[in-house]
């Protein structure tokens, strides 16, 4: 049996298991989920949509009867809460460290790297969510699921040992409900695209999710510099630009309000119609519908790969800072076309200037190419996961 020791508080945990079943063809009766921090189904973020998967809760998480014929134990991310559960289960003899596969995320590797750079080794650091259990697990586990470049490579350096890296691109399902997913791709997204073709606005989205105020402010300031220095070139390319950004409230960050005011003011003087729009949280269907309605996505320096991959498949243009970890990710995936630059003003300028009035035909071609690219990687991932989970 293949077990998943998961937190009920992470939606990514649910979607990865759903991806293995629906996209990779893993039989549900070969999988079992142990939610170590949920008392019952009432604590879950959503109903799990596959009946064949056996689900255990907190009261059963530390019982020998739960773990039978263990082939693998997959953990999503590694933090103090699930590291404690791992140490406790291994200490009780339910399974061994050799059974464990950790699906690592960019978030913890980034934190571990910061700590490693300070001390030259991984040690307890509560500010980076590294406790004794995390260190203990990392010293004993050798199998990790992540892209080798840049995460697997960084892990090997930090841990100082050869690791078994399952180096595949996981393009997990965005929706847990098959009917919702079908409706989105067959009806909602084409409708959004049809409406977009009739619009004269160029939509630019800053990041796939809320980030600290610094990066958002930096890009908005860079756009203001473009208005001051290259308004003629921008005006010759497009007449109407909409900038969508995630930002804290203006009350707490008055500089954002001042910056947006300056952008609106100078856009009038430059003769370029610019509209700045602040984004807030959205349910998945609405979020991905909005994402597919944008022409350009300025990717954050790290993370958000699921949404960025979806944007590639929608046919939009992705712009990536060449000094970022996400640049290392996408440059290591040969076949994906994206815009890159080490300067934020250039990144914005190139991405806006690259979009022409006849780009909707090219948009369809980009979407087709990206879907083929991810289809090939899906086949590679499926082959690997069939070996692990069957």
Helices and strands as residue ranges (DSSP letters): E 2-6, H 11-22, G 28-30, E 31-35, G 41-43, E 54-56, H 58-61, E 72-76, H 80-91, G 97-99, E 100-103, H 106-119, G 126-128, H 132-140, E 143-145, I 148-152, H 153-159, E 164-166, H 178-183, I 184-188, H 189-198, E 201-206, H 213-229, H 231-237, E 240-246, H 254-270, E 273-279, H 284-292, E 296-298, H 305-314, E 317-321, H 325-331, E 339-341, H 344-353, H 359-389
